[in-house]
Amino acid sequence: MQSVYLEGNLSAVNVKSVSVRGEFAYLRLEGADSCEAAEMFRDKSIAVPRSVLRLKKGEYLHSDLIGCRLLDETGRDYGMVAAIDAYGAADVYTVTGAKTLRFPYLKKLNAQIDPSAKTIAVNAAALSEVAVYEDE
């Protein structure tokens, strides 16, 4: 990764070095040669070109999943994934359709994701256990 884009800055910022520890990446950015200079980058969102990401099979970006239809194994269409909120334990999906529902993404949903078809199929029984409908 040679450069990144920071929130509020239209031009790229050069990356001097990257280290990865666990699930976190630490970037040393040009212009941030001291703790004081790095403060200007605090709480800024960072964007990187998709081409630098190395996703494993079964890993997806939220942007791949937003806009997908949520279906169950019977073909029932619950609506479209409108948002995904990242909370510590599990991502929470918001689906808008006839009713708005929210659910945590859990293994028990046995989700079958097909981003090219823009669909996410889940187990109906498991979804009924964890889904919360905003309209009820």
Residue frames as qw, qx, qy, qz and C-alpha x, y, z in Angstrom:
[[0.000, 0.891, 0.453, 0.000, 0.00, 0.00, 0.00],
 [0.496, 0.197, 0.023, 0.845, 1.61, 3.20, -1.15],
 [0.098, -0.158, 0.088, -0.979, -1.07, 5.76, -0.33],
 [0.056, -0.522, -0.830, 0.190, -4.43, 6.23, 1.35],
 [0.094, -0.533, -0.264, -0.798, -7.20, 8.79, 1.22],
 [0.174, -0.239, -0.675, 0.676, -8.24, 10.51, 4.43],
 [0.011, -0.778, -0.628, 0.020, -11.64, 11.92, 5.25],
 [0.052, -0.944, -0.133, 0.299, -11.82, 15.56, 4.25],
 [0.208, -0.639, 0.520, 0.527, -8.74, 15.35, 2.01],
 [0.788, 0.540, 0.051, -0.292, -9.14, 14.86, -1.75],
 [0.488, 0.657, -0.574, 0.018, -5.49, 14.06, -2.40],
 [0.923, -0.118, -0.351, 0.105, -3.72, 10.86, -1.40],
 [0.361, -0.816, 0.429, -0.141, -1.41, 10.73, 1.61],
 [0.601, 0.438, -0.666, 0.059, 1.73, 8.63, 1.17],
 [0.887, -0.448, 0.028, -0.108, 2.21, 5.64, 3.45],
 [0.072, 0.751, -0.647, 0.109, 5.74, 5.30, 4.84],
 [0.157, 0.186, -0.963, 0.117, 5.18, 1.90, 6.49],
 [0.760, -0.251, -0.179, -0.572, 2.48, -0.55, 7.49],
 [0.088, 0.204, -0.936, 0.273, 2.48, -3.11, 10.27],
 [0.700, -0.285, -0.388, -0.527, -0.27, -5.54, 11.12],
 [0.004, 0.178, -0.845, 0.504, -0.90, -6.79, 14.64],
 [0.308, 0.331, 0.807, -0.379, -3.87, -9.07, 15.05],
 [0.334, 0.673, 0.642, 0.153, -6.85, -7.55, 13.27],
 [0.014, -0.946, -0.089, 0.310, -5.39, -4.04, 13.24],
 [0.681, 0.419, 0.112, 0.590, -3.21, -2.30, 10.67],
 [0.327, -0.803, -0.056, 0.494, -0.94, 0.51, 11.81],
 [0.585, 0.666, 0.191, 0.421, 0.07, 3.08, 9.22],
 [0.397, -0.545, 0.022, 0.738, 2.92, 5.54, 9.37],
 [0.426, 0.803, 0.390, 0.149, 1.85, 8.41, 7.15],
 [0.472, 0.282, 0.047, 0.834, 3.94, 11.05, 5.48],
 [0.126, -0.605, -0.039, -0.785, 3.69, 14.27, 7.45],
 [0.740, -0.600, -0.045, -0.300, 3.12, 12.48, 10.74],
 [0.635, 0.372, -0.546, 0.400, 6.68, 12.19, 11.99],
 [0.048, 0.174, -0.657, 0.732, 5.78, 12.99, 15.60],
 [0.050, -0.462, -0.851, 0.246, 2.86, 12.31, 17.93],
 [0.108, 0.575, 0.228, -0.779, 1.85, 15.95, 17.68],
 [0.228, 0.316, -0.529, -0.754, 1.85, 15.88, 13.87],
 [0.136, -0.152, -0.959, -0.198, -0.15, 12.63, 13.86],
 [0.148, 0.408, 0.628, -0.646, -2.96, 14.33, 15.82],
 [0.359, 0.362, -0.201, -0.837, -4.26, 15.88, 12.57],
 [0.423, 0.078, -0.808, -0.404, -5.17, 12.34, 11.44],
 [0.113, 0.084, 0.856, -0.497, -7.02, 11.40, 14.65],
 [0.423, 0.438, 0.640, -0.468, -10.61, 10.17, 14.12],
 [0.403, 0.515, -0.358, -0.667, -10.37, 10.45, 10.32],
 [0.897, 0.217, 0.364, -0.129, -11.80, 7.70, 8.14],
 [0.164, -0.518, 0.691, 0.477, -9.28, 6.09, 5.80],
 [0.839, 0.444, 0.152, -0.274, -10.09, 4.82, 2.31],
 [0.336, -0.438, 0.730, 0.403, -7.88, 2.51, 0.29],
 [0.528, 0.329, -0.515, -0.589, -8.18, 1.26, -3.27],
 [0.920, -0.068, 0.194, -0.333, -10.04, -2.05, -3.39],
 [0.791, 0.475, -0.381, 0.055, -7.19, -3.51, -5.44],
 [0.149, 0.555, -0.694, 0.434, -4.92, -3.56, -2.36],
 [0.688, -0.293, 0.419, -0.514, -7.31, -5.68, -0.29],
 [0.315, 0.225, -0.916, -0.107, -6.68, -9.41, 0.01],
 [0.709, -0.168, 0.247, -0.638, -10.03, -10.93, 0.93],
 [0.173, -0.145, 0.974, -0.002, -10.20, -14.63, 1.71],
 [0.329, -0.249, -0.773, -0.481, -12.93, -16.85, 0.30],
 [0.401, -0.604, -0.688, 0.038, -16.13, -16.05, 2.17],
 [0.277, -0.498, -0.246, 0.784, -14.97, -12.58, 3.23],
 [0.221, 0.697, 0.487, 0.478, -16.88, -9.57, 1.93],
 [0.120, 0.049, -0.180, 0.975, -16.84, -5.84, 2.37],
 [0.226, 0.509, 0.600, -0.574, -19.96, -4.19, 3.71],
 [0.314, 0.515, -0.223, -0.766, -20.21, -2.40, 0.37],
 [0.179, 0.102, -0.903, -0.376, -20.51, -5.83, -1.33],
 [0.079, -0.329, -0.924, 0.175, -23.50, -6.72, 0.84],
 [0.205, 0.507, 0.326, -0.771, -25.46, -3.47, 1.02],
 [0.471, 0.389, -0.334, -0.718, -28.08, -3.65, -1.70],
 [0.188, 0.061, -0.969, -0.149, -28.35, -7.46, -1.57],
 [0.696, -0.295, -0.244, -0.608, -31.78, -9.07, -1.22],
 [0.232, -0.275, 0.841, -0.403, -32.28, -11.10, 1.97],
 [0.744, -0.001, -0.456, -0.489, -33.99, -14.40, 1.23],
 [0.603, -0.349, 0.668, -0.263, -34.63, -17.59, 3.15],
 [0.226, -0.170, 0.922, 0.265, -34.42, -21.17, 1.93],
 [0.411, 0.525, 0.733, -0.134, -38.08, -21.07, 0.82],
 [0.327, 0.407, 0.436, 0.733, -37.43, -18.06, -1.40],
 [0.176, -0.891, -0.406, 0.099, -39.21, -15.57, 0.85],
 [0.416, 0.457, -0.021, 0.786, -37.85, -12.09, 0.15],
 [0.398, -0.656, -0.455, 0.452, -37.47, -9.96, 3.29],
 [0.114, 0.987, 0.056, -0.097, -36.17, -6.91, 1.46],
 [0.624, 0.619, -0.213, 0.426, -32.87, -5.24, 0.76],
 [0.664, -0.395, -0.235, 0.590, -29.86, -4.85, 3.06],
 [0.117, 0.940, 0.147, 0.284, -29.84, -1.09, 3.65],
 [0.064, -0.825, 0.441, -0.347, -27.11, -0.82, 6.29],
 [0.861, -0.121, -0.430, 0.245, -24.61, -2.84, 8.29],
 [0.270, -0.862, 0.268, -0.335, -23.47, -1.59, 11.68],
 [0.680, 0.235, -0.613, 0.326, -20.24, -3.02, 13.07],
 [0.588, -0.694, 0.216, -0.355, -20.58, -3.73, 16.76],
 [0.171, -0.605, 0.772, -0.098, -17.99, -5.72, 18.67],
 [0.588, -0.071, 0.787, -0.173, -19.70, -9.09, 18.94],
 [0.468, 0.361, 0.755, 0.284, -21.51, -9.19, 15.59],
 [0.037, -0.002, -0.324, -0.945, -22.38, -6.97, 12.68],
 [0.322, 0.490, 0.669, -0.458, -26.04, -5.92, 12.72],
 [0.126, 0.184, 0.658, 0.719, -27.84, -5.83, 9.39],
 [0.353, 0.448, 0.356, -0.740, -30.79, -3.54, 8.67],
 [0.168, 0.203, 0.834, 0.485, -33.12, -4.84, 5.97],
 [0.347, 0.332, 0.174, -0.859, -35.84, -2.66, 4.49],
 [0.081, -0.175, -0.880, -0.435, -38.85, -4.26, 2.87],
 [0.410, -0.591, -0.542, -0.435, -42.53, -4.61, 3.74],
 [0.608, -0.791, -0.062, 0.005, -41.26, -4.38, 7.33],
 [0.258, 0.756, -0.519, 0.305, -37.87, -3.12, 8.49],
 [0.920, -0.382, -0.080, 0.032, -35.89, -5.74, 10.36],
 [0.071, 0.783, -0.586, 0.198, -32.54, -5.85, 12.09],
 [0.978, -0.206, -0.024, -0.015, -30.55, -8.94, 12.94],
 [0.321, -0.732, 0.576, 0.173, -27.06, -9.82, 14.12],
 [0.712, 0.461, -0.502, -0.170, -25.01, -11.78, 11.61],
 [0.600, -0.448, 0.629, -0.208, -24.48, -15.13, 13.35],
 [0.032, 0.293, -0.916, -0.271, -23.14, -18.49, 12.13],
 [0.352, 0.253, 0.860, -0.268, -26.44, -20.17, 12.95],
 [0.499, 0.606, 0.073, -0.615, -28.06, -18.22, 10.10],
 [0.670, 0.048, 0.662, 0.331, -26.04, -20.43, 7.72],
 [0.321, 0.803, 0.003, -0.502, -25.88, -17.53, 5.28],
 [0.677, 0.219, 0.520, 0.473, -25.21, -18.25, 1.63],
 [0.038, 0.802, -0.022, -0.596, -23.87, -15.03, 0.12],
 [0.614, 0.345, 0.509, 0.495, -23.80, -14.41, -3.61],
 [0.087, -0.644, -0.043, 0.759, -22.64, -10.82, -4.19],
 [0.062, -0.088, 0.635, 0.765, -22.76, -11.23, -7.98],
 [0.178, -0.491, -0.779, -0.347, -26.47, -12.14, -7.78],
 [0.150, -0.371, 0.210, -0.892, -26.90, -9.56, -4.97],
 [0.769, -0.398, -0.309, -0.393, -28.51, -12.13, -2.64],
 [0.030, -0.349, 0.809, -0.472, -28.00, -13.39, 0.88],
 [0.741, -0.249, -0.493, -0.382, -29.94, -16.57, 1.74],
 [0.128, -0.377, 0.715, -0.575, -30.42, -17.48, 5.40],
 [0.249, -0.244, -0.934, 0.073, -32.13, -20.16, 7.46],
 [0.336, -0.564, -0.309, -0.688, -35.68, -18.95, 8.15],
 [0.718, -0.559, -0.412, 0.036, -35.94, -20.59, 11.60],
 [0.612, -0.204, -0.208, 0.735, -32.65, -19.09, 12.76],
 [0.090, 0.340, 0.143, 0.925, -33.60, -15.67, 11.39],
 [0.480, -0.631, -0.392, -0.466, -36.92, -15.75, 13.26],
 [0.724, -0.465, -0.373, 0.346, -34.99, -16.36, 16.51],
 [0.515, -0.279, -0.067, 0.807, -32.71, -13.32, 16.15],
 [0.134, 0.427, 0.360, 0.818, -34.56, -10.77, 13.98],
 [0.031, -0.546, -0.498, 0.673, -36.17, -7.71, 15.51],
 [0.210, 0.604, 0.557, 0.530, -38.82, -5.92, 13.48],
 [0.131, -0.025, -0.191, 0.972, -38.91, -2.15, 13.93],
 [0.374, -0.250, -0.356, -0.819, -42.56, -1.97, 12.90],
 [0.651, -0.397, -0.632, -0.139, -43.79, -4.20, 15.76]]
